[in-house]
Amino acid sequence: MTKRRTLDREKVLATAEKLADEQGLEALTMPNLAKALDIRSQSLYNYVANREEMVSLTGARLMQQMYRQVVDGIIGLSGSKAYLKFADIIRDFLLAHASLSAILYHAQRFSTDSAMYNQANDQTCGSSRRC
């Protein structure tokens, strides 16, 4: 009987995030990700176009998680308490997800239509897009 796959883009990105966090951004390659998912490298192209898109989507996913933690963590706070809580959340998140620091370090490499660029723009400018 043939083994049925339940792989989707979300699982691919979750595995990419885990791989990058555990082994570093340099280890986030199509062959390494395919090995972690127990699939052939060629099969990854059904979910992402290339490594650049995979890194962009992974960075966008991490930024979204960080943003959610910041929003949830500073609700009801103001002034210096909000600022210190914000700094604590960002520090803790980046320590737990070092790959995001590496992705942000290379942010200028992402095109303006990449998921990473759009996520960063959404979080800093809001839906108004006036930035």
C-alpha positions as CSV (number, residue, x, y, z in Angstrom):
1,M,0.0,0.0,0.0
2,T,1.2,3.5,-0.9
3,K,2.0,5.9,2.0
4,R,-0.3,8.9,1.8
5,R,1.4,12.3,2.2
6,T,-0.2,15.0,4.3
7,L,2.4,17.6,3.5
8,D,1.3,21.2,2.9
9,R,3.0,24.6,2.7
10,E,2.5,25.3,6.4
11,K,4.3,22.1,7.4
12,V,7.1,22.9,5.0
13,L,7.5,26.3,6.6
14,A,7.3,25.0,10.1
15,T,10.0,22.5,9.3
16,A,12.1,25.2,7.6
17,E,11.8,27.4,10.7
18,K,12.8,24.6,13.0
19,L,15.8,23.7,10.8
20,A,17.0,27.3,10.7
21,D,16.6,27.7,14.4
22,E,18.4,24.5,15.3
23,Q,21.2,24.5,12.7
24,G,21.4,28.1,11.5
25,L,20.2,29.9,8.3
26,E,23.1,28.5,6.3
27,A,21.7,25.0,6.9
28,L,18.3,26.0,5.4
29,T,18.8,24.6,2.0
30,M,16.4,22.7,-0.3
31,P,18.2,19.4,0.1
32,N,18.4,19.8,3.9
33,L,14.8,20.7,4.2
34,A,13.8,17.8,1.9
35,K,15.7,15.4,4.1
36,A,14.1,16.8,7.3
37,L,10.7,16.3,5.6
38,D,11.6,12.8,4.3
39,I,10.8,13.8,0.7
40,R,12.8,14.4,-2.5
41,S,14.2,17.8,-3.1
42,Q,12.2,18.2,-6.3
43,S,9.0,17.8,-4.3
44,L,9.7,21.0,-2.4
45,Y,9.2,23.0,-5.5
46,N,5.5,22.2,-5.2
47,Y,5.4,24.4,-2.1
48,V,8.1,27.1,-2.7
49,A,9.7,28.4,-5.8
50,N,13.3,28.4,-4.5
51,R,15.5,29.0,-1.4
52,E,15.0,32.7,-1.5
53,E,11.2,32.4,-1.3
54,M,11.6,29.7,1.4
55,V,13.8,32.1,3.5
56,S,11.4,35.0,2.8
57,L,8.3,33.0,3.9
58,T,10.1,31.7,6.9
59,G,11.1,35.2,7.9
60,A,7.6,36.5,7.4
61,R,6.2,33.7,9.5
62,L,8.6,34.5,12.3
63,M,8.0,38.2,12.1
64,Q,4.2,37.5,12.4
65,Q,4.8,35.4,15.5
66,M,7.0,38.0,17.1
67,Y,4.5,40.8,16.3
68,R,1.7,38.8,17.9
69,Q,3.7,38.2,21.0
70,V,4.5,41.9,21.2
71,V,0.9,43.0,20.8
72,D,-0.3,40.4,23.3
73,G,2.5,41.3,25.8
74,I,2.1,45.1,25.8
75,I,-1.7,45.4,25.9
76,G,-2.7,47.5,28.9
77,L,0.8,48.9,29.4
78,S,2.0,52.3,28.7
79,G,5.1,54.5,29.0
80,S,8.3,52.9,30.2
81,K,6.6,49.7,31.3
82,A,5.4,49.1,27.7
83,Y,8.8,50.0,26.3
84,L,10.6,47.6,28.6
85,K,8.1,44.8,28.0
86,F,8.5,45.4,24.3
87,A,12.3,45.1,24.6
88,D,12.0,41.9,26.7
89,I,9.7,40.3,24.2
90,I,11.9,41.1,21.2
91,R,15.1,40.0,23.0
92,D,13.5,36.7,24.1
93,F,12.1,36.0,20.7
94,L,15.3,36.7,18.9
95,L,17.2,34.5,21.4
96,A,14.7,31.7,20.8
97,H,14.7,32.2,17.0
98,A,18.2,33.2,16.0
99,S,17.4,32.6,12.4
100,L,15.2,35.7,12.3
101,S,18.2,37.8,13.3
102,A,20.1,36.4,10.3
103,I,17.2,36.9,8.0
104,L,16.7,40.5,9.1
105,Y,20.5,41.1,8.7
106,H,20.1,40.3,5.0
107,A,16.7,42.0,4.6
108,Q,18.0,44.3,1.9
109,R,18.3,41.2,-0.4
110,F,14.5,40.7,-0.4
111,S,12.6,42.1,-3.3
112,T,9.7,44.5,-2.6
113,D,7.2,41.8,-3.6
114,S,8.6,39.2,-1.3
115,A,6.7,37.8,1.7
116,M,9.3,39.1,4.1
117,Y,9.2,42.6,2.7
118,N,5.4,42.7,2.8
119,Q,5.2,41.3,6.4
120,A,7.7,43.9,7.6
121,N,5.9,46.6,5.9
122,D,2.5,45.5,7.2
123,Q,3.9,45.4,10.8
124,T,5.5,48.8,10.6
125,C,3.1,50.8,8.4
126,G,-0.2,49.0,9.1
127,S,-2.8,48.5,6.4
128,S,-2.6,52.2,5.3
129,R,0.7,51.6,3.4
130,R,1.7,55.3,3.9
131,C,5.3,54.5,4.8
